[in-house]
């Protein structure tokens, strides 16, 4: 990464005795789509508000464009923020909402009108400038909030769970729209979300936070396939955890048998004794009757079937395991959906395993 646009060094935040941010250190580059991901209360919104200047940090440094932001108020920082509630003024029109931040800009009427029009076109609302804000849908209100933030041309746009109030279909559509918009305007987006799928879909990099700390900072593929800790693995998507025992370069996995440790991923570099072996559902495969066997195969019985249209999730009981493993299969033409109680042949590959010490 070149010179970071945002740099955070050992950032701490206390509310009385409560330690909300614990030594946060991270850098965010220009033009990056960066997400802060974690459960409620992990500190992600506190950190976003600290970047914006709405929260004063207790210690450490937050710098923007190489300048320490200590004592710099929000309106003098090269950032703008889109709040979870959108904060749209219902008594104003769409144009008036978008142009609200230009009141003290010194711009002439014609210049303001042009800037408002460009901002509305940017978010696909050029035809709705005269509409009353209270008459907008949830997705349209979200776009108005984006236009109002972008019209001031910030270096950084801060987004505090902006899609959480939308229904699933609208949220998925807006995820794509936000990604396109970010690429078009070329500014840095910092998104706060508790939705793992949203973060994986939209982000260049993700900081996973627990209890005021960054547990792992990486790109989406690394986070998903190579989680640094069992807690990160469990939080990002779905992961089966199988009991294991590591010794002398080999790994005995309950329900699956013995493999070489060299063929697995061990975040800590080495492991010995009791451990947990992680496998994602899509890395396990159901073999159909008559289908050629796999070098790695286990037999079991289907315990549960959940059909999603494009995918079917199966819970399969394997001998030697206290709980069934979950696997997913794409519903392609010619592949039948199996029933509960049916025998199952499960193929697996040690290269998909992630091994965590217990």
C-alpha positions in Angstrom: 0.0 0.0 0.0 1.2 3.5 -0.8 1.0 6.4 1.7 -2.3 5.6 3.6 -5.2 8.0 3.5 -6.2 7.0 7.0 -3.7 5.8 9.6 -4.6 4.7 13.1 -1.9 4.1 15.7 -2.6 2.4 19.1 -6.1 4.0 19.3 -7.8 3.6 22.7 -11.2 4.9 23.8 -12.6 4.7 27.3 -16.1 5.5 28.6 -15.3 5.7 32.3 -13.8 2.3 33.1 -15.2 0.7 30.0 -12.5 0.1 27.4 -14.3 0.5 24.1 -11.3 0.6 21.7 -8.2 -1.4 22.6 -5.0 -0.4 20.8 -6.4 -0.2 17.3 -3.7 0.0 14.7 -4.6 -0.1 11.0 -4.1 1.8 7.7 -6.6 2.5 4.9 -5.5 3.4 1.4 -6.9 5.9 -1.0 -9.7 4.6 -3.2 -10.1 1.5 -1.0 -13.5 0.0 0.0 -12.7 -0.9 3.7 -15.2 -2.6 6.1 -15.3 -2.8 9.9 -17.1 -6.0 10.6 -18.1 -7.5 14.0 -21.0 -8.2 16.3 -23.0 -5.5 18.2 -20.9 -3.8 20.8 -17.5 -4.7 19.3 -16.5 -1.0 18.8 -16.8 -0.7 15.1 -19.2 2.3 15.1 -17.1 3.9 17.9 -14.1 3.7 15.6 -16.0 5.0 12.6 -17.2 8.0 14.7 -13.7 8.6 16.0 -12.4 8.8 12.4 -15.2 11.3 11.6 -14.4 13.3 14.7 -17.7 12.7 16.5 -15.8 10.8 19.2 -12.7 12.0 20.9 -10.2 9.2 21.4 -8.5 8.7 24.8 -5.1 7.9 23.5 -3.3 7.1 20.2 -3.3 8.9 16.9 -5.8 9.0 14.0 -4.3 10.8 11.0 -6.0 11.7 7.6 -3.8 12.6 4.6 -0.8 12.5 7.0 -2.2 15.1 9.4 -3.0 14.2 13.0 -6.7 14.8 13.6 -6.5 15.5 17.3 -8.7 18.5 18.1 -9.9 18.8 14.5 -13.8 19.1 14.5 -15.9 16.9 12.1 -16.7 19.8 9.7 -13.0 20.4 9.1 -12.0 16.8 8.3 -11.9 15.5 4.7 -14.7 13.1 5.6 -18.5 12.8 5.4 -20.8 10.3 7.1 -23.9 8.5 6.1 -25.8 7.5 9.2 -27.8 4.3 9.7 -31.0 6.4 9.9 -30.1 8.4 6.8 -31.1 11.6 8.7 -33.3 12.8 5.8 -35.3 16.0 6.5 -38.9 14.9 5.7 -40.2 18.5 5.2 -37.6 19.2 2.4 -37.6 18.1 -1.2 -35.0 15.7 -2.5 -33.0 18.6 -4.1 -33.2 20.6 -0.8 -31.9 17.6 1.2 -29.0 17.0 -1.2 -28.0 20.6 -1.3 -28.3 21.2 2.5 -24.6 21.0 3.1 -23.9 23.7 0.5 -25.6 26.5 2.4 -22.4 28.0 3.6 -20.2 27.0 0.7 -20.2 30.4 -0.9 -21.4 28.9 -4.2 -23.7 30.8 -6.5 -27.3 29.6 -7.2 -26.4 28.3 -10.7 -23.4 26.5 -9.3 -25.3 24.9 -6.5 -28.1 23.8 -8.9 -25.5 22.2 -11.1 -23.8 20.4 -8.2 -27.1 19.1 -6.9 -28.1 17.8 -10.3 -24.7 16.0 -10.7 -25.0 14.4 -7.3 -28.5 13.2 -8.0 -27.5 11.8 -11.4 -24.6 10.0 -9.7 -27.0 8.0 -7.5 -29.7 7.6 -10.2 -32.2 10.1 -8.8 -31.9 12.9 -11.4 -35.7 12.6 -12.1 -36.8 12.9 -8.5 -35.3 16.2 -7.5 -38.6 17.8 -6.8 -40.2 15.0 -4.9 -40.9 15.4 -1.2 -38.5 13.4 0.9 -41.3 11.7 2.9 -42.6 10.2 -0.3 -39.4 8.2 -1.0 -38.9 4.5 -0.6 -36.2 3.2 1.7 -33.8 2.6 -1.1 -34.4 6.1 -2.5 -33.8 7.7 0.9 -30.5 5.8 1.1 -29.5 7.2 -2.2 -30.4 10.8 -1.2 -28.2 10.4 1.9 -25.4 9.2 -0.3 -25.8 12.2 -2.7 -25.9 14.6 0.2 -22.6 13.2 1.5 -20.9 13.0 -1.9 -21.9 16.5 -3.0 -19.2 17.9 -0.6 -16.6 15.8 -2.4 -15.0 14.3 0.7 -11.8 12.2 0.5 -13.4 9.6 2.7 -17.1 8.5 2.9 -18.0 6.8 6.2 -21.0 4.5 6.2 -22.6 3.4 9.4 -24.7 0.3 8.5 -26.5 2.2 5.7 -28.3 -0.9 4.3 -29.6 -2.4 7.5 -33.1 -1.0 7.2 -33.7 -2.3 3.7 -35.3 -5.6 2.8 -33.1 -8.4 1.5 -33.7 -7.8 -2.2 -33.2 -4.1 -1.9 -30.1 -4.6 0.2 -28.5 -6.9 -2.3 -29.3 -4.4 -5.1 -27.8 -1.5 -3.1 -24.7 -3.5 -2.4 -24.0 -3.7 -6.1 -24.9 0.0 -6.5 -22.6 1.1 -3.8 -19.7 -0.9 -5.2 -20.3 0.7 -8.7 -20.6 4.1 -7.1 -17.4 3.7 -5.2 -15.5 2.7 -8.3 -16.9 5.6 -10.3 -16.2 8.4 -7.7 -12.8 6.8 -6.7 -13.0 7.9 -3.1 -12.3 5.8 0.0 -15.3 4.1 1.5 -15.3 2.9 5.1 -18.3 0.7 5.9 -19.5 -0.5 9.3 -21.6 -3.6 9.2 -22.4 -6.7 11.2 -23.4 -8.6 8.1 -20.6 -11.0 7.1 -22.0 -11.6 3.6 -22.3 -7.8 3.0 -18.6 -7.3 4.0 -17.4 -10.2 1.9 -19.3 -9.0 -1.2 -18.4 -5.3 -1.1 -14.9 -4.9 0.5 -11.3 -4.7 -0.7 -10.3 -5.4 2.9 -12.1 -6.2 6.1 -11.1 -5.6 9.7 -12.9 -8.2 11.9 -13.5 -6.7 15.4 -14.3 -8.3 18.8 -14.5 -6.5 22.1 -12.7 -3.4 20.9 -9.8 -5.1 19.1 -9.0 -6.1 15.5 -8.9 -9.9 15.4 -7.8 -10.1 11.8 -7.4 -7.6 8.9 -7.3 -9.1 5.4 -9.0 -9.3 2.1 -12.3 -11.3 1.9 -10.8 -14.5 0.4 -8.1 -14.7 3.1 -10.6 -14.1 5.9 -12.9 -16.8 4.5 -10.4 -19.4 3.6 -7.5 -18.7 6.0 -9.1 -17.3 9.2 -6.5 -16.5 11.9 -8.5 -17.8 14.8 -11.3 -20.1 15.5 -13.5 -17.2 16.6 -12.9 -15.4 13.2 -13.7 -18.7 11.4 -16.9 -19.1 13.3 -18.0 -15.5 12.7 -17.3 -15.4 8.9 -19.8 -17.7 7.2 -20.5 -21.3 8.3 -17.7 -23.6 9.5 -17.8 -27.2 10.6 -15.5 -27.8 13.6 -14.4 -31.4 14.0 -12.4 -32.7 17.0 -8.8 -33.5 16.1 -5.6 -34.8 17.6 -2.3 -33.7 16.2 1.0 -35.5 16.8 4.2 -36.3 14.9 3.2 -34.5 11.8 -0.1 -36.2 11.4 -3.7 -35.3 12.2 -6.4 -37.6 13.3 -9.8 -36.1 12.5 -13.0 -37.5 14.1 -15.3 -39.0 11.5 -12.7 -38.5 8.7 -9.5 -40.3 9.7 -5.9 -39.5 9.5 -4.1 -36.9 7.3 -0.7 -35.3 7.1 -0.6 -31.9 8.8 1.5 -30.6 5.9 -1.6 -30.8 3.7 -3.7 -28.6 6.0 -3.6 -24.9 7.0 -2.5 -24.1 10.5 -2.8 -20.4 11.3 -0.3 -20.6 14.2 2.2 -22.5 12.1 2.2 -25.6 14.2 -0.2 -27.5 16.4 0.1 -30.4 18.8 -2.4 -32.3 20.9 -6.1 -31.6 20.9 -7.4 -29.3 18.2 -10.4 -28.2 16.2 -10.4 -28.9 12.4 -12.5 -26.4 10.4 -14.2 -27.3 7.1 -16.5 -25.0 5.1 -19.8 -26.6 3.9 -18.9 -26.1 0.2 -15.6 -28.0 0.6 -17.5 -31.2 1.4 -19.2 -33.0 -1.5 -22.0 -35.6 -1.6 -21.1 -38.3 -4.1 -24.1 -39.8 -6.1 -24.7 -43.5 -6.4 -22.4 -44.9 -9.0 -20.2 -41.7 -9.0 -16.5 -42.5 -9.0 -15.0 -42.7 -5.5 -12.7 -40.1 -4.0 -9.3 -40.6 -2.4 -10.9 -39.1 0.7 -14.3 -40.4 1.4 -16.5 -41.0 4.5 -19.9 -42.7 4.9 -22.9 -41.3 6.8 -26.6 -40.7 6.9 -28.5 -37.5 6.0 -29.9 -36.0 9.1 -31.5 -32.8 7.7 -32.2 -31.2 4.3 -32.6 -27.4 3.8 -33.5 -26.4 0.2 -32.7 -22.9 -1.0 -33.5 -23.1 -4.7 -30.0 -22.6 -6.1 -28.4 -24.6 -3.2 -29.3 -27.4 -0.8 -27.7 -27.7 2.6 -27.4 -31.2 4.1 -26.6 -32.1 7.7 -24.9 -35.5 7.6 -24.1 -37.8 10.5 -20.7 -39.4 10.3 -19.6 -42.2 12.5 -17.4 -41.0 15.4 -18.8 -37.4 15.4 -21.0 -36.1 18.2 -22.8 -33.6 15.8 -23.6 -33.8 12.1 -21.5 -32.0 9.5 -23.1 -29.4 7.2 -22.3 -29.4 3.5 -23.8 -27.5 0.6 -24.5 -28.7 -3.0 -25.3 -26.6 -6.0 -28.7 -27.7 -7.5 -27.6 -28.3 -11.1 -29.8 -30.0 -13.7 -29.8 -33.8 -13.2 -28.7 -33.7 -9.5 -31.5 -34.9 -7.3 -32.2 -33.5 -3.8 -31.7 -36.3 -1.3 -34.1 -37.2 1.5 -33.6 -37.3 5.2 -32.4 -40.8 6.2 -30.7 -41.5 2.9 -27.1 -42.9 3.0 -24.5 -40.4 2.1 -21.0 -40.6 0.7 -19.0 -37.5 1.7 -15.8 -36.6 -0.2 -13.3 -34.2 1.3 -9.9 -32.8 0.8 -7.3 -32.1 3.5 -6.2 -28.9 1.7 -9.5 -27.3 2.7 -8.9 -27.9 6.4 -8.0 -25.2 8.9 -6.5 -26.4 12.2 -6.9 -24.5 15.4 -5.4 -25.5 18.8 -7.9 -26.2 21.5 
